[in-house]
Amino acid sequence: MKRFSFHSILTVAASCIALTFAMSAHAETVGYLYTSLNGEDTNQVVCFERHEDGTLGEQRSYSTNSLGGANQAAGGDAAGDFDSQGAIQIIGDYLLVVNAGGNTVSVFDLDRDTGQLTRKENVGSGGTRPVSIAYVKKAESTDEYWVVVGNQWNNPNVQKGGSGEGPIEMYPTAAFHARGGGHEKKLDERNIHLFSFNAKSGKLRAERSLDSYVGTNGGPATVAFNADGTKLGVSTWGIAHFGTETPTHQKPSRVYVYDFDRRTGAASNTRYFEEEGVAGSIGFSWDQNTSTLFVSNFNLTPKKRDHSLTVLRDDGSSVRKVGNFGTGAGADIDEACWTLVDPSRGRLYVSSFGGNFISTFAVNQDGSVSTIGSMPETVYEGRAAGTPPGDTKDMYITTDSRYLYNLGAYQTFGVAKFDVRSDGTLSFGGEYKVRAATKSGPGAYNFLGLAGFDI
């Protein structure tokens, strides 16, 4: 697989034409799929009909009446790209979505028969650039939930600077990265914020900030509760240094774990994992049976190329690494960023932004990870030939484990379909253009979130 950097994103023509499949006149609608455009203007949620044969049908879009967070003029070659997992969540008969540029969360009424959305309200996110939502039912409650929103603030990064790579570039400013600069400050608006949500009335109410973060290790990228809701995990961006073989300005990501009290909403006993040479810890998933976290990492030093996936174990007092894996073809720079667990088949999927493919791993009963069957190498499946490097993001798998969907979120602006084989590995099945995405060019949109349900 070809090596590349963010710089190459703009030198490769975005010529991948998404295949649009004509739906059968008699295709049965079995569910709906949702993503958000997160463009430079008013954010929109896009709804797809999902058919029994895995094809996607009619598309509808709904305004959030709040700004998306894309900004093509920001971040040099990155063209405003920033990343997260869990930007859309469905709780009962409601859909919640972040508006990264508007600093709000939109609540929609959700019609489970038709997939129709009706915006109910926008609520302030409690910080700057909300990117991820987690929820858990309150203890001894039927309709009340705790909701946590991760506010990222920004994605500070450094680009180039090595021999033949061009002059070094620092974002948002060189002063931010200097000793004693902005990255050493803890900001109230770079935080995880607690809300109460009533799944009967659809009312979302802000409670308080649970924690805020120092910029050296970046703001939240993903927030997620473990299976029983007693632990809250948070991954952070770190400070990435890309477009170079010598990432001397990189600062490591952190993966935080908190004890969470489902009665009071308190987060306590903070612990975290970090490792030099590993930054850009974006998506992570909890194992369903153990206190294990599967974390994807996209900005790695040359000696850490086998850390695209890190397997972490929380023992209640510390978070330690128990395994690490490369994604795709070993040492290639594929930029793993998103994770998804299918507990019914014991499979973990890792989506790579740069390489435009999904790697498949086996998840064992003890939470450990291994390659599939007797295969010594990682199994992975790519999207359409010609997809420009730097495009692939969130995933969604159907409840019957037959189909997996994947966003072309940053350049092609579509949804890819994969068929899931009996052993959990994937077979590419085509792509669908998002019709509401009418602008073009890297970063014109930055789709956030992919969620759905069955009728």
N, C-alpha and C positions, 0 to 999 in steps of 0.2 A: 504494500500500500504506500502511496506517495506521502512523503512528509510534507508538512505545510505549517504555516503560522497564520495569525490573524492578518498579517500583511497580504498574504496570498488571497484572502477572501475577496479583496477588491480588484485583484488582477485576473480572477477567473470570471468569465462572463456568466451571468445568472441565466443560463440558457436551458435549464431543465424545465421542460414543459410537462406539467402534471397531466397524467392520464385521467380523463373523466369517463366514468363508466355509466352507460345508460341503464337506468334501473328497469327491471321487468315491470310490465304493466300490472302484474299480479303479485309483486314482491310484498311479503308480509312485514309490516313494521312491528319490531319486537322491542324497541327501545330508542333512546335518544342520547346524543353525544353533544358536549358543550365545550367551547373554548372561548377565549376573549382576545380581541384584536390587539389591544394595548398599543394603538398607533399614536401619532403625534397630536391627534385631535381628540374628540370625544370618544371614549372607549365604547366598544360594543361587545355583547355576548352573541356568539353564533351557535345556533342549534342545528344539528343534523338528524334527520331520520336514520335509524339504523335497522337494516333488514335482516331477516332470518339467515340469509346466505352471506352475511357479512358486508354486503354493499351498503353504501351511504346514499340516501335519497335527497328529498327536499331540504333546502337550507332556509333558515329564517334568522334575522339578526335583530337585536334589541339594544337600544341605547341605555347606557348607565347614567347619562347626564352628568358625567364626571370625566376628567381627562385621563387618557392613557399615558404611559411613561416613555414612549419611544422618542428619540432625539438623534436624528442622523448626523447632526453637527457636532455631537459630543464624542470625546474619547478617541480622536484620530482614526486609525484604521479599524477600530472596533465599531465605529459608527453608532455609538450609543447602546451597544448590546449590554444587557445585564440579565441575570439568570435567577431562577427560583423554582421550587416545586410546591404544589399544593395551593395554587392561586385561586382555584375554584373548589368549593365544597358544597355538597347537597346534604341538607339536614331535614329529614321529613319531607314536607311539601314546600321547602324553600331552597333557593340557590343563593349562595353567598359568593361574591367575587371581589377581588381587590381592583382598585383604580390607582395604578402606580404613580401617575402624574397628578391626580387630584387629591391624594392622601385621604381617600375614603374607601369604605367597603359598601358595596351595593347589596341590598337584600331584595330578591325577587320572589313573588309567589310563583309556584311551579305546579302546573296542571299535569298530573301524572298519567292522564289518558292521552293528551295531545302533545305534551312537551312544551306547551305555550308558557311564556314567561310574562309576568306583569311586574314592573318595578314598584316596590313598596316604599323604600326609603334609602337614602345614603347616610352613612354614619362616619364621622371622623375616625381615622385609623389609630389615633393616639401617637402618631409619629410621622416621619417623612419616608416616602416611597414604600408603601405596603406591598409585600410580594408573596406572602404565604399565610395560609389559614389552617389551624388545627382545632379540633373540637372533641369534647368528651362529655358524656352525660353526668350531671351533678349526682352526688351520692344520694340515694333514697329518693330520687325524683323521677317523674314520668315524662315531663315535657321540658324541663329546664336543663340547659347545657352550659358548660364553660367553653368559650371560644378564645383562642389566642391568635393574635395577628403579629407577624414578624415585619418590622419596619426597617428596611435595609439602609436607608439614607442615601447611599451612593455606592459605586463600585470602583474605588481608587485602584489605579493600575499604572504600571510602567511598561513602555514599549521600546524595543530595539536597543541600540547602544553598543552592540558588539562589533567586531571587525567586519566591515563590508555591509553592515545592516542599517546604516544611517544613524544620524544623531539620536541620542536618547530623548524620549518624550515621557513626560510625567503628567498624570491626570489625577485630580482636577488641577493641581498646580505643583510646581517644584517645591514650594514652601511647605505644602502639606506633607511631603515625604522627607523633609529635612529633619535632622536631629532637633528635638524640641518643637517640631512642627505639629500640624493638625492631626496627624495619625496617632499621636500619643494622648489625645483628649478623649474623654468619655462624653458622649452627647446624649442628652435626654431623648432626643427624637430618633436616635438609632437604638431601637429597643424591641422588646416583646411586650405587647399590651393585652391585658385581660379584659374580656367582655362577658356579659351574661346574655344568653339567647333563649327566648321562649319559643319552642317549636309548635306551640298551639296558636299564638298570636303573631308570630314572626317578628317580634320586637327584639332588636339588638341594642344592648345598653353597655356603654363603656364603664369599666370598673377602675382599673389602675394599671400602671406600668409594673411589670414583674421584674424586669432587669434591663439595663442599658449597657452599651458596649464601647470599648476603646477601638479607635479606628485602625490600630496596628493589625488587628486580626479580622477586621472587616465587620460588616453588619450582617444580620440574619439573611440566609438564603432559603432555608426550609425550617418549619416548625412542625413537629409531629408527636403525638402521644403514643406510648406503647400500648399493647393490646388491652390491658386492664385499666389504663388511664392513671396509673400511679407514678408514672415517670413522663417527663416532658423533655424531648430532645430538640436541640437547635444547632444547625450547621451555619458556619459563617464563611464569607468570601475570602478572607485574608487580604493580602495585597499581591496581586498577580504581576508577574513580569514576563511578557510574552513577545514573540517576534525576535527571539534571540536564543542562542545556544548557551549563553552565560547569564542566567537570571539572578544577577547579584543583588537586585533590589527587592526580591520576593520576600514577603512575610507570610508565615504559615497561617493556614486556616485553623479554626478550632471547632470541635464538636462538643457542645455542652450537654450535660444531663442534669436535670433537677428532679428532686422528689416533688410530687404534686399531690396536694390534699384535695380530693374531690368534694369534700364538705365545704371548705372555706375558699378554695381557689388559690391557696398559698403555694408558692414555689420556693423550695429551700434546698440546703445541702448541695450547693453548686460544685460540680466537678467538670473537668474537660480533658480532652485529648488534643494534642497538637504534635506535629513532627516537622522538623526542618526539611525543606525541599518539597513539601506538599502544601499547595494552596489551591484556592478555588474549590472548596468542598461544597458542592451545590446540593444535589439531591441525596436523600438517605431514606431508608425504610427500616422499620423495626421487624425483627423476627416475631412470628406470632406466638411462639412457645417459650422463648428465652429472652434475657435482657441483652440481646445482640443487635447491633446496628450495622447495616450495610451502607457504606458511604462512597459516593463517587467523587473523584477529584480530577480537575482538568488541567491545572497548572503545576507541572512536575519538573524538577531538575533532572538532568540526564541520568543520574544515578538512582532516581526514584521512578523510572518509567514503568516499573512493575507495581505501582501503587495507584493505578487508575481506580481500583476498587480496594478499599480497606474494610476489614471486618473487625469491629470493635465490640468489646464485652464490658458491660457495666456491672460492678459487684456491689453497688450501693455506696462505696467510698471512693472509687477511682474508675476511670475509663481507660482500658488498655487495648492495644492492638493484638489480635489473635490470628490474623491472616491478612495477606495482601495478594492482589492479582493484577496482571495486565489485562486490558481489553483489546479486542481486535487482534492484530498480528504483532503481539509482543511489544517491542520497543518503539513502534510507530507512535507518532503524536496524534492521537485521535480525539482527545479532549472529552473524556467521559464526564457526564454532568447529571444524569437523571437515573433514578432507580425505581423498580416496581417489583413487588413480590406477589407471586401466585401461590398461595398456600395449598390449594387443592392438588397441585402437581409438584409442590416442592421445588419451585423454580424462581430464580432471581434474574431480572432483566436489567441491563445497564445500557443506556442510550448515550451515544457519543456525538456531540455537537459537530466536531471537526470532521470525523470520518464518515458521518452519515450512515451509521449502522447500529445494530443492537446486539450486544453480547448476552449469551445465555449461560447461567450457572445453575448447579444443583444446590439446594439448601437441605441439609441433613437435619435429623430430629434434634440434635444437640445445638443447632444453630450454626454449625460450621458450614463452609462453602467449599465446593469442589467443581472440577470440570465435569461435563456430562459423560456418564458411563465410563468407558475405558479410554476415552479420548484424552490425550495428554495436553492438547492445545485448547484454547478457548474457542467455543463455537460462536460464530456471529453471522448475521445476515444483513445485507445492505439494502438501501433504497434504490430508486431508479438510477440507471447509468447516466452520468452527466450532472448529477445533483452537485451544485457548487459547494466546496468545503465550507463548513460553518453554517449549518442550517437546522439540524435535527435536535428536538427537545423532548417535551413531555410525552408520556405514554398512558394508555388505558387498555385494560384487558377485560373482556366480557366475563360475566359470572360463570358461564359454562366453559370458559377457558378455550374457546374455539378461535377467537379473533383478537388480535392486538392492534391498536391504532397508535399512531406516532405523528407528532407535529413537525411539519416543515415550517418552522416558526419565524425565521429571520430573513430568508431570501426567496424561497419558492412559494411561501404562503399557502400551504395546503395540508392535507391529512393523508398519511400513508396507511395502507391496510396490510397487515401480515396475517397469514393463516398459521395457526398453531398446530404443529404435528403432535402425534400421540406421546412423544417423548419430551414435549415442551419446547423443542426448537422451532424456529420460525421459517416461513417461506414468504417472500415478498409477493404481494398480491395487487399492487397498483396504488395510484394516488388520486386524490380529489382536490381540485382547486377550491379555495374559499372565495366565493364570489364577492363577498363584502369587502375584501382586501383589494381595492381598486388602484392603489399606488404601487410603485415598483422601486427596486433598489434595496441593497442591504440596509436593514434597520428602519425601513419605512413603517414596518410593524414589528412588534416583538411579542408574538402570541404568548400568553401566560395561562397555564392551567389546561387540563383535559380531564373532564369528568363525565359521568353518564349514569343511566339507570335502565332497568328492564321494565317494560309495561307489566 
